[in-house]
């Protein structure tokens, strides 16, 4: 889902971290406070899923090791 409040001009990258293709204005997300761009919504969604999984794994590890 595209957030209309996100602007391509605020994006911290010019190329998609998955494909290396130019980023697209309909494929932006926010990660740790920064606007990150992707070449298409599929790459964006793949990143969001991976980031959520990594964040959950880190939180679980922190909880176990306090």
C-alpha positions in Angstrom: 0.0 0.0 0.0 1.4 3.4 -1.0 1.4 6.1 1.7 0.4 9.4 0.0 2.4 11.4 2.5 5.7 9.8 1.3 7.6 11.8 -1.4 10.3 10.5 -3.8 12.3 13.6 -3.0 12.7 12.5 0.6 13.9 9.0 -0.4 17.4 8.1 0.9 18.2 5.9 -2.1 18.1 6.2 -5.9 18.1 2.5 -6.7 16.1 -0.4 -5.4 18.2 -2.4 -2.8 16.7 -5.7 -4.2 16.9 -5.2 -8.0 19.2 -2.3 -8.6 16.6 -0.6 -10.7 15.6 3.1 -10.2 13.1 3.7 -7.4 9.5 4.5 -8.1 7.2 7.0 -6.3 4.5 4.3 -5.8 7.0 2.0 -4.0 8.1 3.9 -0.9 8.2 2.9 2.7 9.5 4.2 6.0 12.2 2.3 7.8 13.6 3.6 11.1 12.4 7.1 10.3 13.8 7.3 6.8 12.0 7.1 3.4 13.3 4.1 1.5 12.4 3.5 -2.2 12.0 0.4 -4.3 11.4 -0.2 -8.0 8.0 -1.7 -7.5 5.5 -2.5 -4.7 6.6 -6.2 -4.7 10.1 -5.3 -3.7 8.8 -2.8 -1.1 6.5 -5.5 0.4 9.3 -8.0 0.4 11.5 -5.5 2.3 8.8 -4.7 4.8 8.3 -8.4 5.5 12.0 -9.1 5.9 12.5 -6.0 8.1 9.6 -7.1 10.4 11.0 -10.6 10.7 14.5 -9.3 11.6 13.1 -6.8 14.1 11.0 -9.5 15.7 14.0 -11.9 15.9 16.2 -9.1 17.4 13.4 -8.3 20.0 13.1 -12.0 20.9 16.8 -12.3 21.3 17.0 -9.2 23.5 14.1 -10.5 25.6 15.9 -13.8 26.2 19.3 -12.3 26.9 17.9 -9.2 28.6 
